[in-house]
Amino acid sequence: MKIKYYQFYLSSLIAIISATAIAEDNVSLDACRKTVDDYAKGEIVKIESEQKKGLAVYEIDLKAADGSQWEFKCDKATGKIVEKEQELPSADHPAFAALKKIDEAEARKIALKTYPGTITEVEYEIESDGTPTYEFDIKMTDGRKMEVEIDAATGKIVKAEED
């Protein structure tokens, strides 16, 4: 009889803890959705739960009416945005054009000088700190694939990683 009592007690405790965790997770997701809505208006197209540098976050992707796409990383515990990035449809988009100092052709030269190969894709982004970047996917002559970001204001390589 004692064993059944302990089993019942233990399973009840697990159910309560699980329900509390699910409720807290929903509260943090709601908080993150509200915070994202404060930054940009549009349609949320993806929500994923992930770890970012040891921090539990939601990655929330949003498509805005102006054609730009946003990617937010929202801290599950606080509901605060810890990282955001805006991807624009072209270098001519007003938000990007207002910040860039070098054109795409110059950025391509910089990327290919350091990482020779063929550019297979280009993205135009504004990083969390407001830096405009050209992001190039490069298939290098040695067969490797690289993702290279060039600061559109300074022309410096700000990120290069093997894809």
C-alpha positions as CSV (number, residue, x, y, z in Angstrom):
1,M,0.0,0.0,0.0
2,K,2.8,2.3,0.9
3,I,4.5,1.8,-2.5
4,K,1.3,2.6,-4.4
5,Y,1.0,5.8,-2.3
6,Y,4.5,6.8,-3.2
7,Q,4.0,6.0,-6.8
8,F,0.9,8.1,-6.9
9,Y,2.6,11.0,-5.0
10,L,5.6,10.9,-7.4
11,S,3.5,10.8,-10.6
12,S,1.3,13.7,-9.3
13,L,4.4,15.7,-8.5
14,I,5.9,15.1,-11.9
15,A,2.6,16.1,-13.6
16,I,2.4,19.4,-11.6
17,I,6.0,20.3,-12.4
18,S,5.5,19.5,-16.1
19,A,2.3,21.6,-16.3
20,T,4.1,24.5,-14.6
21,A,7.0,24.3,-17.0
22,I,4.6,24.2,-20.0
23,A,2.7,27.2,-18.7
24,E,5.9,29.1,-18.1
25,D,7.1,28.3,-21.6
26,N,3.8,29.6,-23.0
27,V,4.1,32.8,-21.0
28,S,7.7,33.4,-22.3
29,L,6.6,32.7,-25.9
30,D,3.7,35.2,-25.5
31,A,6.2,37.7,-24.0
32,C,8.6,37.1,-26.9
33,R,5.8,37.5,-29.5
34,K,4.8,40.8,-27.9
35,T,8.4,42.0,-27.9
36,V,8.9,41.1,-31.5
37,D,5.7,42.9,-32.4
38,D,7.1,46.0,-30.7
39,Y,10.1,45.9,-33.1
40,A,8.5,45.1,-36.4
41,K,5.0,44.4,-37.8
42,G,4.4,41.5,-40.1
43,E,3.7,37.8,-40.3
44,I,5.5,35.4,-38.1
45,V,6.6,32.6,-40.4
46,K,8.7,30.5,-38.0
47,I,9.3,29.9,-34.3
48,E,12.0,27.5,-33.1
49,S,13.3,26.8,-29.7
50,E,17.1,26.6,-29.5
51,Q,20.2,27.2,-27.4
52,K,22.3,30.3,-28.3
53,K,25.6,30.5,-26.4
54,G,24.1,28.5,-23.5
55,L,21.0,30.7,-23.4
56,A,17.5,29.2,-24.0
57,V,15.9,31.3,-26.8
58,Y,13.2,31.3,-29.3
59,E,14.2,32.1,-32.9
60,I,11.4,34.0,-34.4
61,D,11.3,34.8,-38.1
62,L,9.0,37.5,-39.3
63,K,8.1,38.7,-42.9
64,A,7.4,42.5,-43.0
65,A,5.1,44.2,-45.4
66,D,8.0,46.1,-47.0
67,G,9.6,42.8,-48.2
68,S,12.2,42.7,-45.5
69,Q,12.6,39.6,-43.2
70,W,13.5,39.7,-39.6
71,E,15.2,37.1,-37.4
72,F,14.9,37.6,-33.7
73,K,16.5,35.6,-30.9
74,C,14.4,36.1,-27.7
75,D,15.5,35.0,-24.2
76,K,12.9,32.5,-23.0
77,A,13.4,33.6,-19.3
78,T,13.0,37.3,-19.8
79,G,11.1,37.8,-23.0
80,K,13.8,40.2,-24.2
81,I,15.4,40.3,-27.6
82,V,19.1,39.3,-27.4
83,E,19.8,39.4,-31.1
84,K,18.0,40.7,-34.2
85,E,18.8,40.8,-37.9
86,Q,17.0,42.4,-40.7
87,E,17.4,40.8,-44.2
88,L,16.4,43.2,-47.0
89,P,15.3,42.3,-50.6
90,S,18.1,44.4,-52.2
91,A,20.9,46.8,-51.6
92,D,18.6,49.5,-52.9
93,H,16.1,49.1,-50.0
94,P,15.9,52.5,-48.2
95,A,17.0,51.1,-44.9
96,F,20.2,49.5,-46.4
97,A,20.9,52.3,-48.9
98,A,20.9,54.9,-46.1
99,L,23.7,53.1,-44.3
100,K,26.0,51.6,-47.0
101,K,29.1,53.4,-48.0
102,I,30.4,50.8,-50.5
103,D,28.5,49.3,-53.3
104,E,27.9,45.6,-53.9
105,A,30.6,45.4,-56.6
106,E,33.3,46.6,-54.3
107,A,32.1,44.3,-51.5
108,R,32.3,41.3,-54.0
109,K,35.9,42.3,-54.8
110,I,36.9,42.4,-51.1
111,A,35.3,39.0,-50.4
112,L,36.7,37.3,-53.5
113,K,40.2,38.6,-52.9
114,T,40.4,36.8,-49.6
115,Y,38.2,33.9,-50.5
116,P,38.6,33.2,-54.3
117,G,35.8,31.3,-55.9
118,T,32.2,31.9,-57.2
119,I,29.6,33.8,-55.3
120,T,26.4,31.7,-55.3
121,E,24.2,33.9,-53.2
122,V,24.0,37.5,-51.8
123,E,22.0,38.7,-48.8
124,Y,21.6,42.3,-47.6
125,E,21.4,42.5,-43.8
126,I,21.3,45.0,-41.0
127,E,22.8,43.4,-37.9
128,S,21.7,43.8,-34.2
129,D,24.1,46.7,-33.8
130,G,22.8,48.5,-36.9
131,T,25.7,47.5,-39.1
132,P,24.7,47.0,-42.8
133,T,26.4,43.9,-44.3
134,Y,26.6,42.1,-47.6
135,E,26.6,38.4,-46.9
136,F,28.1,36.3,-49.6
137,D,27.9,32.5,-50.0
138,I,31.1,31.6,-51.9
139,K,32.0,28.2,-53.5
140,M,35.8,28.4,-53.3
141,T,38.1,27.2,-55.9
142,D,39.3,24.5,-53.5
143,G,35.7,23.2,-53.2
144,R,35.0,24.6,-49.7
145,K,31.9,26.7,-49.1
146,M,32.3,29.9,-47.2
147,E,29.8,32.5,-45.8
148,V,31.5,35.9,-45.8
149,E,30.0,39.1,-44.4
150,I,31.4,42.5,-45.5
151,D,30.5,45.6,-43.6
152,A,28.8,47.8,-46.1
153,A,29.9,51.0,-44.3
154,T,33.6,50.2,-43.9
155,G,34.4,47.4,-46.4
156,K,35.9,45.2,-43.7
157,I,35.3,41.5,-43.4
158,V,33.3,41.1,-40.2
159,K,32.6,37.4,-40.4
160,A,33.9,34.5,-42.4
161,E,33.0,30.9,-41.6
162,E,33.0,27.6,-43.5
163,D,29.5,26.6,-44.4
